[in-house]
Amino acid sequence: MTELRSQRWYGGEGVRGFSHRARTRQMGIAAEEHLGKPVIGVVNTWSEINPCHLHLRDRAEAVKRGVWQAGGYPVELPASAIAGETYTKPTAMLYRNLLAMEVEELIRSYPVDGVVLLGGCDKTTPALLMGAISAGLPAIFVPAGPMLRGNWRGEVLGSGSDMWRYWDDRRAGLVDDKQWAELEEGIARSYGHCMTMGTASTMTACVEVLGMTLPGASSIPAADSGHPRMAARSGIAAVEMVRADRRPAQLLTSEAYEDAVTTAVALCGSTNAVIHLIAMARRSGVPLSLDDFDEVARNTPVLANVAPMGAYLMEDFYYAGGLRALLVQLADRLHLDRPTVGGQTLRQAIEGAQTFHDDVIRPRDKPVAAEGGLAVLRGNLAPRGAVIKPLAADPKLLKHSGPAVVFDGYPDLLARIDDPALDVDANSVLVLRGAGPLGGPGMPEHGMLPIPKKLLETGVRDMVRISDARMSGTSYGACVLHVAPESHAGGPLALVRDGDVISLDVGERRLEVLVPPAELARRRAAWSPPPQRYPRGYGALHAAHITQADEGCDFDFLAAPGQTPEPDAR
């Protein structure tokens, strides 16, 4: 083992070394407890307002137990919880980069030799990894794990997906107050993140296949006793990683990201994974693009029969064999000789994994779908790309043309969507703009535009919807998302008017507004950028430096190449 980084703080006879040691004694820690041992930072995103992470206070203790067993010294470092889209307004995505900055600087500025990262709620996973990648020290991720299945009147419920379904039914007059109150109490029954293949489960699975968790870690339900055991083993692994000097840069190669994309598509995972993986890859110096996703998606079967697209939930997925079993099915498409945090290759990490329920994790000769986990669209309405999840849509809408009904921002949408006088029918294309990285601000999950109430009442349950927003990984429908460049930055979405015919052809990967180029040019000449919402503070920093969806929505200065120098600890 090379000299411990923490010794730059604790070693030597100078006044600074004395001060660092004395302050450690002040906390009641004896010299023999930490000097000469790997110091492991336990970066914990626990808080009392994040139900996904409510158990991470206990899991941090399990991690520490593992660190002590392996001969290290753990130091817990609290970090922002980002309580998902549930509580964090205007959107948790606005603060992903803030958490990434916090994690990077926590790691760099303190006397730690390696870190264990605790998270799982949608934006915390990529944020923790982005910060750790940039900091460059040995790091291992402990995923929070999915919550238990929901339950209502004998029906198994998936947290977000069934919320959206029953909300439509309630707006259509099919769910009464008593039923709605019962659903509120039964849809989320334990700590842990969403138990569908939403953004949380998709991203933790991607981090596992990237090699940044212990084998099988991402699938374990939060309430299962295997979860604290995994946390303790991760603490042990963190100490071993420091001793072996095993760092993210050695693991997160272009091949690793290619495997993560393959896995996300085979899971029919969240479209948000596109943005997050691009951001993570760029932190790693890997030029991942939308075209890479589309190429993989055209040739990768969907094997996970998990909601919102499938019939089962993450608890079923875990007991059917979990991610390791799915990766066995994909083995010929993966780079199996890559290293992982535990010192094993990916091949060794999945060795012996079995599928115990082949309707949950499908074999290659009986996929959920031969393709359709993702598609990237381009055209005059999305010059830099947009995404759609074809399997989430009513098949008849995958090739569709209809007149636009345009909403300028989410408040406008909410004010008019249920107006009986709204000029809309099932053939219309709902367009939301002003909801991108700049316009949202932060690119909120508004992309699953609600179906107008008067159409719900006639039985309509899907329409073509287009926006520069994201949507929840638990959502579904013929929703075209992440239109780039966004309207707020002058993208063509800003030029669309009510009644313009929009043409969607997923098979041809096209998204067009059927307006003559001369007319679009005339509209562009008359367009002016909207004023920025934030005159100061973090919002102003975000507006000045955020990149577009196709670039990962990172800050330009954080995605920049180069390594920040280590601090002087003298």
MOMOHU-V31913 format. One line per field, one symbol per residue. ss: DSSP state (a for helix, b for strand, c for the rest). phi: phi as a letter, one per 30 degrees, with the letter a starting at -180 (. if undefined). psi: psi as a letter, one per 40 degrees, with the letter a starting at -180 (. if undefined). A space follows every 50 residues. Layout:
BEGIN
ss=???
phi=???
psi=???
END
This chain:
BEGIN
ss=ccccccaaaaccccaaaaaaaaaaaaccccaaaaccccbbbbbbcccccc aaaccaaaaaaaaaaaaaacccbbbbbbcccccaaaaccccaaaaaaaaa aaaaaaaaaccccbbbbbbccaaaaaaaaaaaaaaccbbbbbbccbcccb bbccbbbcaaaaaaaaaaaaacccccaaaaaaaaaaccccccbcccccaa aaaaaaaaaaccccccaaacccccaaaaaaaaaaaaaaaaaaaacccaaa accaaaaaaaaaaaaacccccaaaaaaaaaaaaccccccaaaaaaaaaac cbcbcbcccccbcaaaaaaccaaaaaaaacaaacccccbcccccbaaaaa ccccccccccbccaaaccbcccccbbbbbccbbbbbbbcaaaccaaacbb bbbbbbbbcaaaaaaaccccccccccccbbbbbccccccccccccccccc ccaaaacccccccbbbbcccccccccccbbbcccccaaaccaaaaccccc bbbbbccccbbbbcccaaaaaaaaaaccccccccccaaaaaaaaabccaa acccbccccccccccccccc
phi=.dededdddcdicdddeedddddddedicdeddbdicdccdcdccdadcc ddcdcdddddddeeedddddjcbdbdbdbedhdhddcdcdaddecedddd dddededddcdccabcccaleedddddddddddddidebbccddiddded aahicdccededddddddddddicbcdddddddedcdbcadjdeccdddd ddddddddddjcbdeiddcdeedddddddddddddddddddddchccedd cccddddddddededddhddddedddddddddddicddbeddddddddbc ddcccbedcccbbdddedddkidedddddcedcccdcddbedjdddeddc eidbccadcdcddddbddadajdabccbldcbecjabbceddcdedcdba baddccbcjdededdcdcdededbbdddcdbcbibdeddedjiddcdded deeddedcjdbabdbbacccbedddajdcdbiebddddcjdeedcdbeje dcccbdecicbbcdbeeddddddddcdbdddddcdaideddeddbdcded cjhddedddddjcdddddcd
psi=hihhddeddeiieiddddddddddddeehideddheihhhhghhfiieeg ddedeedddddddddddddeeahihhhiihdgfaeddhieidddeddddd ddddddddeigieiihhhadiceddddddddddddeihiihhidiiiiii hhfehhihcddddddddddddeeehiddddddddeedheiiiiheifadd dddddddddeeeiiheddehideieedddddddddddddddddefhiddd dgidddddddddddddefaidddddddddddddefhghiddddddddeeh ihehgiiedaeiidddddeeeadddddddedeeigeeiiideeiidddde hehihegeedhiidefididaediihiiaeegdeiiiigdeeihdeeehi hiiihhhgiddddddedehdehgiaeeihhhhiffaddddiegigeeghi hhddddeeeheiihhhieiiiieeiiighhifhhiiddeeiddeeiiheh hhhhgddefihihghidddddddddeiiiiiidheiadddddddehiide eefihdddeiiihhiiihe.
END
